[in-house]
Amino acid sequence: MKWKNYLVLCALVALVVSGAIVLVPGLSETLETRLITFLSTNAS
């Protein structure tokens, strides 16, 4: 995969995830909980 395609793909994924967090309340809570759990588990 070329760099330009990769960067476009990363930008699209970031936009989709951001839009889902803003527009879907249950999904945002789930993502937040999983992210906090992941960060607290791997912090040490």
Secondary structure as a PSIPRED ss2 file (coil, helix, strand):
# PSIPRED VFORMAT (PSIPRED V4.0)

   1 M C   1.000  0.000  0.000
   2 K C   1.000  0.000  0.000
   3 W H   0.000  1.000  0.000
   4 K H   0.000  1.000  0.000
   5 N H   0.000  1.000  0.000
   6 Y H   0.000  1.000  0.000
   7 L H   0.000  1.000  0.000
   8 V H   0.000  1.000  0.000
   9 L H   0.000  1.000  0.000
  10 C H   0.000  1.000  0.000
  11 A H   0.000  1.000  0.000
  12 L H   0.000  1.000  0.000
  13 V H   0.000  1.000  0.000
  14 A H   0.000  1.000  0.000
  15 L H   0.000  1.000  0.000
  16 V H   0.000  1.000  0.000
  17 V H   0.000  1.000  0.000
  18 S H   0.000  1.000  0.000
  19 G H   0.000  1.000  0.000
  20 A H   0.000  1.000  0.000
  21 I H   0.000  1.000  0.000
  22 V H   0.000  1.000  0.000
  23 L H   0.000  1.000  0.000
  24 V C   1.000  0.000  0.000
  25 P H   0.000  1.000  0.000
  26 G H   0.000  1.000  0.000
  27 L H   0.000  1.000  0.000
  28 S H   0.000  1.000  0.000
  29 E H   0.000  1.000  0.000
  30 T H   0.000  1.000  0.000
  31 L H   0.000  1.000  0.000
  32 E H   0.000  1.000  0.000
  33 T H   0.000  1.000  0.000
  34 R H   0.000  1.000  0.000
  35 L H   0.000  1.000  0.000
  36 I H   0.000  1.000  0.000
  37 T H   0.000  1.000  0.000
  38 F H   0.000  1.000  0.000
  39 L H   0.000  1.000  0.000
  40 S H   0.000  1.000  0.000
  41 T H   0.000  1.000  0.000
  42 N C   1.000  0.000  0.000
  43 A C   1.000  0.000  0.000
  44 S C   1.000  0.000  0.000
